């Protein structure tokens, strides 16, 4: 992995003005950057969406397949929203100021089957630092099945990727709850992102957290729900597919859409500053939709999240006004879609364009 260096001497004035304006907002309002009462209420509601159906499933003695499937669907949705709200903020350290309280909220990763250390490295360290940079940002790895940008190899079947994408979008979560955390632990040790001296201890904690999830959320339902185990297994699979598709569409619509840039550099130097890079490679969507913003944990305010990951997402609607105004003042891009539907349309249009061989023909012609 290349450790890219940004030209941070550029855009210093923009970065300084933006930082000062955001600080002024919090100081003038006399509020903290972390969670407030609204966030606590949201946390209780989202956890209930996941845990109440779970306890009904294992303790309710239910046998009606329709009701059982409905509860698993609600659990799948609740799991996705835990990921976008509670888990996401806590692993960024933006939930509580006190480290032990924030660590407590990080346990939300364990109950959805994702290891907090691996997520921190892949998302916080790699994705946030090297957004949309080929071979470094793991969120845009092609994995053969997909072609996300013109820097990636084209296969004949990519012409159908905009059609089969929703089917494959459930795969990453299924990997997360089974093998991915273990594989990535060794990958990150080799890359130096997990220190070798700490690896044995960290890996044992990864195993413990994963086994806890398997016992509570896979083993217990199979034993206690009073229908054949294979039916429960299929319902669990379906629940995870719902979560996977939801999370994929929520995250992909912020970085794999038509307006944003994809970067591939042979050297270690990126030709613009880190703050400019975030604006070039990121898009917002549906920011005026309060219901959407509530469930997505501010991930539709992706620009603000990338520039200020230490700020709890409940503050993003206000921070966004400052970021947009300042970016436009300094002539920097600010990509946004009015609706989530608009972002989805752009995402699938982008997949269709990248699946076509037209861009390869244009390269050869030039």
JORA-V890791 format. One record per backbone hydrogen bond with DSSP energy under -1.0 kcal/mol. CO is the residue of the C=O (numbers start at 0). NH is the residue of the N-H. If there is no record, write none. Layout:
BEGIN
co->(CO	CO)
nh->(NH	NH)
END
This chain:
BEGIN
co->(1	4	5	6	10	11	12	13	14	15	16	17	18	19	20	21	22	23	24	25	25	32	35	36	37	38	39	40	41	42	43	44	46	47	50	51	52	53	54	55	63	64	65	66	67	68	69	70	71	72	73	74	75	76	77	78	79	80	81	84	85	86	87	88	89	94	97	98	99	100	101	103	104	105	106	108	109	114	115	116	117	118	119	120	121	122	125	129	131	132	132	136	137	141	142	148	154	155	156	157	159	159	160	163	164	167	169	170	171	172	174	178	179	180	181	182	183	184	185	186	187	187	197	198	199	200	201	202	203	204	205	206	207	208	209	210	211	212	213	213	214	217	218	219	220	224	227	228	229	230	231	232	233	234	235	236	237	238	239	240	241	242	243	244	245	246	247	248	250	251	253	262	267	271	272	273	274	275	276	279	283	285	288	289	290	291	292	295	297	299	300	301	302	303	307	311	312	314	315	318	319	320	321	322	323	324	325	326	327	334	336	338	339	340	341	342	343	344	345	346	347	348	349	350	356	357	358	359	360	361)
nh->(3	269	7	9	14	15	16	17	18	19	20	21	22	23	24	25	26	27	28	29	30	311	39	40	41	42	43	44	45	46	47	48	50	51	54	55	56	57	58	59	67	68	69	70	71	72	73	74	75	76	77	78	79	80	81	82	83	84	86	88	89	90	91	93	92	34	101	102	103	104	105	106	107	108	110	113	112	118	119	120	121	122	124	125	126	127	129	132	262	135	136	139	140	145	144	151	157	158	159	160	162	163	164	167	168	170	173	174	175	176	179	182	183	184	185	186	187	188	189	190	192	193	201	202	203	204	205	206	207	208	209	210	211	212	213	214	215	216	217	218	219	221	222	223	224	226	231	232	233	234	235	236	237	238	239	240	241	242	243	244	245	246	247	248	249	250	251	252	253	255	282	133	4	6	276	277	278	279	280	260	336	288	292	293	294	295	297	298	300	284	304	305	306	307	310	314	315	318	319	322	323	324	325	326	327	328	329	331	330	283	285	342	343	344	345	346	347	348	349	350	351	352	353	354	360	361	362	363	364	365)
END
